[in-house]
Amino acid sequence: MTSTYDTVVFDFGGVFTGSPFLTLSRAVSERGVDADAGLYEVFGDYSRDTDHPWHRLERGEISFMDARDEILESSAETLGVQLDLIELFAAFTSDANARPDMVELARRIGASGRTVGLLTNNLAEFNDGWRSLLPVDELFAEVVDSSREGMRKPDPAIYHLTQERLGVDDPASILFLDDAEGNLVAAREVGWRAVQVDEDYRLAIDQVEQLLDL
């Protein structure tokens, strides 16, 4: 059966790299903080788009240092422990490497004649860092970065923008890979087919290969 998916859109963190949620979960636990409570303090409710400092940071509305200061203050009040973004993200960036087989998957999808895009919630301050991990210009026809667009997943508007930038008329022809459940739910609500990338990310690679007849 011929695949009906002409366009594949990837997330970045948690797809091409290990999950920042898992890494930061371990980092806050090492500070004696319940992992779920710590992640909520740092990221807010990641299944929604709110005025939490991390969400404003991903929308490019405030700087990394401004978000750090707000989270330091709120975590001290809520948890009795200051969660410092600089310290926490040192744990992630110190071992952040691209997954070669996920990069190769994107390369094979492009070679099959399909359009490949990237839709990422990211930080302006990390732009050079994450781009250094991937052959961005080779792999992706378009990169939609939340910090540049002023909107972030799971806001439906950023999915519509991505679809428009990629020149896709039928949302059902888009296959989307992400690790965050809220982002996947939002993708399905705009008509995309969504595949969750878990810690064992090779399962997602297998699923995509089957869906695309690769």
C-alpha positions as CSV (number, residue, x, y, z in Angstrom):
1,M,0.0,0.0,0.0
2,T,1.4,3.4,-1.0
3,S,1.9,5.8,1.9
4,T,-0.4,8.8,2.0
5,Y,2.0,11.0,3.9
6,D,3.9,13.4,1.7
7,T,5.3,15.6,4.4
8,V,7.0,14.7,7.7
9,V,7.6,17.2,10.5
10,F,10.0,16.5,13.3
11,D,10.3,18.1,16.7
12,F,13.9,18.6,17.9
13,G,14.5,18.0,21.6
14,G,13.4,14.5,22.7
15,V,13.4,13.4,19.0
16,F,16.8,14.1,17.6
17,T,18.3,14.2,21.1
18,G,17.5,12.7,24.5
19,S,14.5,14.0,26.3
20,P,15.1,17.3,28.2
21,F,12.2,16.2,30.5
22,L,13.9,13.1,31.5
23,T,17.3,14.7,32.0
24,L,15.8,17.6,34.1
25,S,13.7,15.1,36.0
26,R,16.9,13.4,37.2
27,A,18.6,16.8,37.9
28,V,15.8,18.1,40.1
29,S,15.6,14.8,41.9
30,E,19.3,15.0,42.8
31,R,18.4,18.3,44.5
32,G,15.9,16.5,46.8
33,V,12.8,17.8,44.9
34,D,10.0,15.6,43.7
35,A,10.5,15.1,40.0
36,D,7.0,16.0,38.9
37,A,6.8,19.0,41.1
38,G,10.2,20.2,39.9
39,L,9.4,19.8,36.2
40,Y,6.1,21.6,36.7
41,E,8.0,24.5,38.4
42,V,10.5,24.7,35.5
43,F,8.2,24.1,32.5
44,G,4.7,24.8,33.8
45,D,1.9,22.8,32.3
46,Y,3.6,21.8,29.1
47,S,0.4,20.5,27.6
48,R,-0.9,24.1,27.5
49,D,0.3,27.5,26.3
50,T,0.3,29.9,29.2
51,D,2.1,32.9,30.8
52,H,4.5,30.6,32.7
53,P,8.0,32.1,32.3
54,W,9.2,29.1,30.4
55,H,6.4,29.4,27.9
56,R,7.1,33.1,27.5
57,L,10.8,32.3,27.0
58,E,9.9,29.8,24.2
59,R,7.8,32.4,22.6
60,G,10.7,34.8,22.6
61,E,8.9,37.3,24.9
62,I,11.5,37.2,27.7
63,S,15.2,36.3,27.9
64,F,16.7,33.2,29.4
65,M,18.0,35.1,32.4
66,D,14.6,36.7,33.0
67,A,13.0,33.3,33.0
68,R,15.7,32.0,35.3
69,D,15.1,34.8,37.8
70,E,11.4,34.2,37.9
71,I,11.8,30.4,38.3
72,L,14.4,30.9,41.0
73,E,11.9,33.0,43.0
74,S,8.8,30.9,42.4
75,S,10.6,27.6,43.1
76,A,11.9,29.0,46.4
77,E,8.4,30.0,47.4
78,T,6.7,26.8,46.2
79,L,9.2,24.1,46.9
80,G,11.6,25.7,49.4
81,V,14.5,25.0,46.9
82,Q,15.8,27.3,44.3
83,L,15.8,25.6,40.9
84,D,18.5,27.4,38.8
85,L,18.0,27.0,35.0
86,I,21.7,27.5,34.4
87,E,22.6,24.6,36.7
88,L,19.8,22.4,35.4
89,F,20.5,22.9,31.7
90,A,24.2,22.3,32.2
91,A,23.1,18.7,32.9
92,F,21.3,18.5,29.5
93,T,23.8,20.4,27.3
94,S,26.8,18.5,28.7
95,D,25.6,15.3,27.0
96,A,23.3,16.5,24.3
97,N,24.2,14.7,21.1
98,A,22.1,14.0,18.0
99,R,20.8,10.5,17.5
100,P,22.5,9.2,14.3
101,D,19.7,6.9,13.4
102,M,17.0,9.6,13.7
103,V,19.1,11.9,11.6
104,E,19.4,9.1,9.0
105,L,15.6,8.6,9.1
106,A,15.1,12.3,8.2
107,R,17.7,11.9,5.5
108,R,16.0,8.8,4.0
109,I,12.6,10.5,4.2
110,G,13.9,13.4,2.1
111,A,15.5,11.0,-0.3
112,S,12.2,9.3,-0.8
113,G,10.8,12.5,-2.3
114,R,8.9,13.7,0.7
115,T,9.1,17.2,2.2
116,V,10.8,17.3,5.7
117,G,10.3,20.1,8.2
118,L,11.2,20.9,11.7
119,L,8.8,22.4,14.3
120,T,10.5,23.1,17.6
121,N,9.8,24.9,20.8
122,N,13.1,26.5,21.5
123,L,15.0,29.4,23.0
124,A,16.7,32.2,21.1
125,E,19.8,31.8,23.3
126,F,20.1,28.2,22.3
127,N,19.8,28.7,18.5
128,D,23.4,28.2,17.6
129,G,23.8,25.3,20.0
130,W,21.0,23.1,18.8
131,R,21.7,23.9,15.1
132,S,25.3,22.7,15.6
133,L,24.0,19.2,16.3
134,L,22.3,18.7,13.0
135,P,22.8,19.3,9.3
136,V,19.8,21.6,9.3
137,D,20.0,23.0,5.8
138,E,20.4,19.5,4.4
139,L,17.6,17.9,6.2
140,F,14.8,20.4,6.4
141,A,12.9,22.4,3.8
142,E,11.6,24.7,6.6
143,V,12.4,25.3,10.3
144,V,9.7,26.8,12.4
145,D,11.2,27.9,15.8
146,S,8.8,29.1,18.5
147,S,11.2,31.8,19.8
148,R,11.3,33.4,16.3
149,E,7.6,33.1,15.6
150,G,6.3,34.4,18.9
151,M,4.1,31.3,19.3
152,R,4.7,27.8,20.6
153,K,3.3,24.3,20.6
154,P,0.6,23.4,21.5
155,D,-1.0,26.6,20.1
156,P,-2.8,25.5,16.9
157,A,-1.5,28.6,15.1
158,I,2.1,27.3,15.0
159,Y,0.9,24.1,13.4
160,H,-1.1,26.0,10.8
161,L,2.0,28.2,10.2
162,T,4.2,25.2,9.7
163,Q,1.7,23.7,7.2
164,E,1.6,26.9,5.3
165,R,5.4,27.3,5.2
166,L,5.7,23.8,3.8
167,G,3.1,24.4,1.2
168,V,0.7,21.6,2.3
169,D,-3.0,21.9,1.5
170,D,-4.2,18.7,3.2
171,P,-3.3,18.4,6.9
172,A,-3.9,14.6,6.8
173,S,-0.9,14.2,4.5
174,I,1.5,15.4,7.4
175,L,3.2,12.9,9.7
176,F,4.5,14.5,12.9
177,L,7.0,13.2,15.5
178,D,7.2,14.7,19.0
179,D,7.9,13.5,22.5
180,A,5.5,15.7,24.4
181,E,1.9,14.3,24.7
182,G,0.3,17.8,24.6
183,N,2.0,18.6,21.3
184,L,0.9,15.4,19.8
185,V,-2.7,16.0,20.9
186,A,-2.6,19.5,19.4
187,A,-1.2,18.1,16.1
188,R,-4.0,15.5,15.9
189,E,-6.6,18.2,16.5
190,V,-5.4,20.2,13.4
191,G,-5.6,17.0,11.3
192,W,-2.0,15.7,11.4
193,R,-1.0,12.1,12.0
194,A,1.2,12.1,15.2
195,V,3.8,9.6,16.4
196,Q,5.1,9.7,19.9
197,V,8.8,9.4,20.4
198,D,9.6,7.8,23.8
199,E,12.8,7.1,25.5
200,D,13.1,4.0,23.3
201,Y,13.0,6.2,20.3
202,R,13.7,3.3,17.9
203,L,10.1,2.2,18.3
204,A,9.1,5.5,16.7
205,I,11.6,5.0,13.9
206,D,10.1,1.5,13.2
207,Q,6.6,3.0,13.2
208,V,7.5,5.8,10.7
209,E,9.3,3.3,8.5
210,Q,6.1,1.2,8.3
211,L,3.8,4.2,7.7
212,L,6.0,5.5,4.9
213,D,7.0,2.1,3.4
214,L,10.6,3.0,3.8
